[in-house]
Amino acid sequence: MTDLTLYHNPRCSKSRGALQLLEARGLAPTVVRYLETPLDAPHLQALLNKLQISARQLLRTGEDEYSTLNLADASLSEAQLIAAIAAHPKLMERPILETANKAVIGRPPEKILEILP
């Protein structure tokens, strides 16, 4: 399987664990260090569609930016939340494994196995 993309933060133990699980199965995903190469809004929307979740569910609520940007405000639109994640990629939950048709957040890392054949 060559159409695997792992949105990865090498400083995150869960992200490192997901990459190790893939490599142990002989899989070599395309690794996107999303903090260095942030996803733009259209890419985030496509990823959310594959995850079948809202932007709010992709947010890391413990990050300083979450409170600084007042992202708990329930009146914020999906587009506003996506824009916040695009501007502040640290807010994006990780790791995420994406295939051609699906994606999953790897928390715990073993969740990534759910979308592998």
Order of alpha helices (4+ residues) and beta strands (2+ residues): beta-alpha-beta-alpha-alpha-alpha-alpha-beta-beta
